[in-house]
Amino acid sequence: MKIGLILNTNDAETCWNCFRFGNEAISKSHSVTVFLLGKGVEVENVKDEKFPLIEGSIRKFIKNKGIIQACGTCLSIRNMKESKISPVSSMGHLLDLVESSDKILTFG
């Protein structure tokens, strides 16, 4: 199954759960793409003592062939640039993800 996850927050627990779910889905042989939207583009900078494993969850997701895309406009608004974990994407890419996915979940 092709699963699309939309992460639209920088809340540490929600970011952690998004990537935990993505990793679980990949472990069950699903194809997973996370689209970072709004405050979700800040996920690499999220630090929280209660959820210190966010960075590790993201690394595991990428290592296991998970795909991450980041909204270019959302990055630009925050004076951020393309990161190591995700290419700059657009609403067109998000639409493609929605159209091609069997299931879409939103976090945030």
Phi and psi restraints in degrees (value plus and minus 20) as a CYANA .aco file:
   2 LYS   PHI    -118.5   -78.5
   2 LYS   PSI      99.4   139.4
   3 ILE   PHI    -134.9   -94.9
   3 ILE   PSI     112.1   152.1
   4 GLY   PHI    -130.0   -90.0
   4 GLY   PSI     110.0   150.0
   5 LEU   PHI    -135.9   -95.9
   5 LEU   PSI     110.7   150.7
   6 ILE   PHI    -130.4   -90.4
   6 ILE   PSI      97.6   137.6
   7 LEU   PHI    -123.9   -83.9
   7 LEU   PSI      94.2   134.2
   8 ASN   PHI    -143.3  -103.3
   8 ASN   PSI      17.4    57.4
   9 THR   PHI    -175.4  -135.4
   9 THR   PSI     140.7   180.7
  10 ASN   PHI    -131.8   -91.8
  10 ASN   PSI      -3.6    36.4
  11 ASP   PHI     -86.9   -46.9
  11 ASP   PSI     103.7   143.7
  12 ALA   PHI     -76.4   -36.4
  12 ALA   PSI     -67.3   -27.3
  13 GLU   PHI     -84.6   -44.6
  13 GLU   PSI     -59.4   -19.4
  14 THR   PHI     -88.6   -48.6
  14 THR   PSI     -60.6   -20.6
  15 CYS   PHI     -81.7   -41.7
  15 CYS   PSI     -64.9   -24.9
  16 TRP   PHI     -80.1   -40.1
  16 TRP   PSI     -65.9   -25.9
  17 ASN   PHI     -85.4   -45.4
  17 ASN   PSI     -55.9   -15.9
  18 CYS   PHI     -78.6   -38.6
  18 CYS   PSI     -70.0   -30.0
  19 PHE   PHI     -95.8   -55.8
  19 PHE   PSI     -48.8    -8.8
  20 ARG   PHI     -81.6   -41.6
  20 ARG   PSI     -65.9   -25.9
  21 PHE   PHI     -83.0   -43.0
  21 PHE   PSI     -65.6   -25.6
  22 GLY   PHI     -77.8   -37.8
  22 GLY   PSI     -63.8   -23.8
  23 ASN   PHI     -85.2   -45.2
  23 ASN   PSI     -58.5   -18.5
  24 GLU   PHI     -83.7   -43.7
  24 GLU   PSI     -63.4   -23.4
  25 ALA   PHI     -83.3   -43.3
  25 ALA   PSI     -61.9   -21.9
  26 ILE   PHI     -83.0   -43.0
  26 ILE   PSI     -59.0   -19.0
  27 SER   PHI     -84.3   -44.3
  27 SER   PSI     -39.8     0.2
  28 LYS   PHI    -120.9   -80.9
  28 LYS   PSI       0.3    40.3
  29 SER   PHI      51.8    91.8
  29 SER   PSI       3.6    43.6
  30 HIS   PHI    -110.9   -70.9
  30 HIS   PSI     133.5   173.5
  31 SER   PHI    -111.8   -71.8
  31 SER   PSI     108.9   148.9
  32 VAL   PHI    -150.8  -110.8
  32 VAL   PSI     112.5   152.5
  33 THR   PHI    -143.7  -103.7
  33 THR   PSI     112.7   152.7
  34 VAL   PHI    -126.1   -86.1
  34 VAL   PSI     106.1   146.1
  35 PHE   PHI    -125.6   -85.6
  35 PHE   PSI      99.4   139.4
  36 LEU   PHI    -107.7   -67.7
  36 LEU   PSI     102.1   142.1
  37 LEU   PHI    -151.1  -111.1
  37 LEU   PSI     127.4   167.4
  38 GLY   PHI      35.3    75.3
  38 GLY   PSI    -154.3  -114.3
  39 LYS   PHI     -84.7   -44.7
  39 LYS   PSI     -32.5     7.5
  40 GLY   PHI     -81.8   -41.8
  40 GLY   PSI     -45.7    -5.7
  41 VAL   PHI     -86.2   -46.2
  41 VAL   PSI     -32.3     7.7
  42 GLU   PHI    -107.6   -67.6
  42 GLU   PSI     -15.2    24.8
  43 VAL   PHI     -74.7   -34.7
  43 VAL   PSI     -55.6   -15.6
  44 GLU   PHI     -86.6   -46.6
  44 GLU   PSI     -41.9    -1.9
  45 ASN   PHI    -118.9   -78.9
  45 ASN   PSI     -19.0    21.0
  46 VAL   PHI     -94.9   -54.9
  46 VAL   PSI     102.8   142.8
  47 LYS   PHI    -148.5  -108.5
  47 LYS   PSI     113.3   153.3
  48 ASP   PHI    -175.5  -135.5
  48 ASP   PSI     110.8   150.8
  49 GLU   PHI     -81.9   -41.9
  49 GLU   PSI     -52.0   -12.0
  50 LYS   PHI     -94.6   -54.6
  50 LYS   PSI     -44.6    -4.6
  51 PHE   PHI    -150.2  -110.2
  51 PHE   PSI      43.2    83.2
  52 PRO   PHI     -95.0   -55.0
  52 PRO   PSI     -25.3    14.7
  53 LEU   PHI    -114.8   -74.8
  53 LEU   PSI     -10.3    29.7
  54 ILE   PHI     -79.2   -39.2
  54 ILE   PSI     -70.2   -30.2
  55 GLU   PHI     -78.6   -38.6
  55 GLU   PSI     -62.8   -22.8
  56 GLY   PHI     -84.9   -44.9
  56 GLY   PSI     -57.4   -17.4
  57 SER   PHI     -85.0   -45.0
  57 SER   PSI     -57.9   -17.9
  58 ILE   PHI     -87.7   -47.7
  58 ILE   PSI     -65.0   -25.0
  59 ARG   PHI     -80.2   -40.2
  59 ARG   PSI     -63.4   -23.4
  60 LYS   PHI     -82.0   -42.0
  60 LYS   PSI     -62.6   -22.6
  61 PHE   PHI     -78.5   -38.5
  61 PHE   PSI     -67.6   -27.6
  62 ILE   PHI     -86.7   -46.7
  62 ILE   PSI     -64.7   -24.7
  63 LYS   PHI     -77.2   -37.2
  63 LYS   PSI     -55.5   -15.5
  64 ASN   PHI    -111.3   -71.3
  64 ASN   PSI       0.8    40.8
  65 LYS   PHI      58.5    98.5
  65 LYS   PSI      -0.9    39.1
  66 GLY   PHI     -92.3   -52.3
  66 GLY   PSI     128.7   168.7
  67 ILE   PHI    -130.8   -90.8
  67 ILE   PSI     117.6   157.6
  68 ILE   PHI    -143.6  -103.6
  68 ILE   PSI     113.5   153.5
  69 GLN   PHI    -146.0  -106.0
  69 GLN   PSI     125.9   165.9
  70 ALA   PHI    -145.5  -105.5
  70 ALA   PSI     114.0   154.0
  71 CYS   PHI     -82.0   -42.0
  71 CYS   PSI      99.2   139.2
  72 GLY   PHI     -82.8   -42.8
  72 GLY   PSI     -60.6   -20.6
  73 THR   PHI     -85.0   -45.0
  73 THR   PSI     -61.2   -21.2
  74 CYS   PHI     -85.0   -45.0
  74 CYS   PSI     -57.5   -17.5
  75 LEU   PHI     -85.0   -45.0
  75 LEU   PSI     -67.3   -27.3
  76 SER   PHI     -79.2   -39.2
  76 SER   PSI     -63.5   -23.5
  77 ILE   PHI     -77.5   -37.5
  77 ILE   PSI     -52.0   -12.0
  78 ARG   PHI    -116.9   -76.9
  78 ARG   PSI     -10.6    29.4
  79 ASN   PHI      35.4    75.4
  79 ASN   PSI      17.4    57.4
  80 MET   PHI    -126.6   -86.6
  80 MET   PSI     137.7   177.7
  81 LYS   PHI    -138.0   -98.0
  81 LYS   PSI     152.1   192.1
  82 GLU   PHI     -70.5   -30.5
  82 GLU   PSI     121.4   161.4
  83 SER   PHI    -127.8   -87.8
  83 SER   PSI     158.8   198.8
  84 LYS   PHI     -88.2   -48.2
  84 LYS   PSI     -47.3    -7.3
  85 ILE   PHI    -112.6   -72.6
  85 ILE   PSI     -37.0     3.0
  86 SER   PHI    -172.6  -132.6
  86 SER   PSI     121.5   161.5
  87 PRO   PHI     -98.6   -58.6
  87 PRO   PSI     139.3   179.3
  88 VAL   PHI     -91.0   -51.0
  88 VAL   PSI     111.5   151.5
  89 SER   PHI    -145.5  -105.5
  89 SER   PSI    -195.2  -155.2
  90 SER   PHI    -160.6  -120.6
  90 SER   PSI     156.4   196.4
  91 MET   PHI     -81.4   -41.4
  91 MET   PSI     -50.5   -10.5
  92 GLY   PHI     -82.1   -42.1
  92 GLY   PSI     -60.7   -20.7
  93 HIS   PHI     -86.7   -46.7
  93 HIS   PSI     -58.8   -18.8
  94 LEU   PHI     -84.0   -44.0
  94 LEU   PSI     -62.5   -22.5
  95 LEU   PHI     -81.2   -41.2
  95 LEU   PSI     -63.5   -23.5
  96 ASP   PHI     -79.3   -39.3
  96 ASP   PSI     -61.8   -21.8
  97 LEU   PHI     -81.7   -41.7
  97 LEU   PSI     -65.5   -25.5
  98 VAL   PHI     -83.7   -43.7
  98 VAL   PSI     -63.4   -23.4
  99 GLU   PHI     -88.6   -48.6
  99 GLU   PSI     -52.8   -12.8
 100 SER   PHI    -114.7   -74.7
 100 SER   PSI     -31.0     9.0
 101 SER   PHI    -104.5   -64.5
 101 SER   PSI     127.3   167.3
 102 ASP   PHI     -97.5   -57.5
 102 ASP   PSI     -53.6   -13.6
 103 LYS   PHI    -160.6  -120.6
 103 LYS   PSI     124.5   164.5
 104 ILE   PHI    -145.5  -105.5
 104 ILE   PSI     112.2   152.2
 105 LEU   PHI    -143.3  -103.3
 105 LEU   PSI     124.3   164.3
 106 THR   PHI    -134.3   -94.3
 106 THR   PSI     120.8   160.8
 107 PHE   PHI    -139.1   -99.1
 107 PHE   PSI      96.7   136.7
